């Protein structure tokens, strides 16, 4: 498909619909809830799965569709740590050491890409349009909320 990825119905309702194109009514809603952790994950990958899932759940952004991204991030995290540990072993030939470091770098890049897809990196979090409790907050609304909070704090203090 050429061009930009289509925006979901929920995002169009939150951000507005500047193109005034019709919003489909029959678009499926994402199913909220905790995705099932696949069996057979190793210890480090399982711990990273739990950490990412709790982080997304705390921000009220976790749904079942996030399962594959969390799984990919957890597996890439485990693989990067394994490459890192193997590269630290002594007595490796320079070519072997270089291959381990290249594999480690590739796994960390894959991990970062999965975190970007989950909006857990600094750059994507700064562009996210949701507030603390899943409510839409635009830049202007956020500015007015902070300004009102400061004014209320000044009037309470003085």
BELHUKA-V405492 format. One record per residue. N is the residue number from 0. D_FIRST is the distance of its C-alpha to the first C-alpha in Angstrom with 2 decimals. Layout:
n;d_first
N;D_FIRST
N;D_FIRST
This chain:
n;d_first
0;0.00
1;3.77
2;6.65
3;8.44
4;8.24
5;10.07
6;13.78
7;15.86
8;18.76
9;21.36
10;20.14
11;20.04
12;23.56
13;24.77
14;23.50
15;23.80
16;21.37
17;21.80
18;19.35
19;21.39
20;18.49
21;19.63
22;19.42
23;18.82
24;22.09
25;21.09
26;18.66
27;20.20
28;22.22
29;22.25
30;25.42
31;27.79
32;30.22
33;30.95
34;28.64
35;30.71
36;31.70
37;31.32
38;34.72
39;35.67
40;34.46
41;36.93
42;39.06
43;37.25
44;33.77
45;35.23
46;36.82
47;33.61
48;31.77
49;34.58
50;34.59
51;30.88
52;31.04
53;34.21
54;32.78
55;29.76
56;32.11
57;34.55
58;31.97
59;31.02
60;27.38
61;27.54
62;25.88
63;25.25
64;21.57
65;22.86
66;24.69
67;22.35
68;21.96
69;25.73
70;26.35
71;24.32
72;26.14
73;29.46
74;29.12
75;28.14
76;31.10
77;33.46
78;32.42
79;32.84
80;36.27
81;37.25
82;36.34
83;38.25
84;41.26
85;41.33
86;41.15
87;44.25
88;46.38
89;49.11
90;49.76
91;46.22
92;45.90
93;43.96
94;41.17
95;40.85
96;40.95
97;38.21
98;35.98
99;36.65
100;35.90
101;32.62
102;31.64
103;32.74
104;30.69
105;27.52
106;28.21
107;28.93
108;25.67
109;23.81
110;25.99
111;25.19
112;21.42
113;21.98
114;24.33
115;21.84
116;19.39
117;22.45
118;23.44
119;26.68
120;26.86
121;28.83
122;26.08
123;23.75
124;26.84
125;27.90
126;24.70
127;24.82
128;25.83
129;27.89
130;31.65
131;34.04
132;34.10
133;30.58
134;31.35
135;29.22
136;30.91
137;29.88
138;31.47
139;34.00
140;34.92
141;35.45
142;37.65
143;39.77
144;40.14
145;41.39
146;43.67
147;45.13
148;45.71
149;47.58
150;49.67
151;50.56
152;51.57
153;53.76
154;55.46
155;56.17
156;57.63
157;59.73
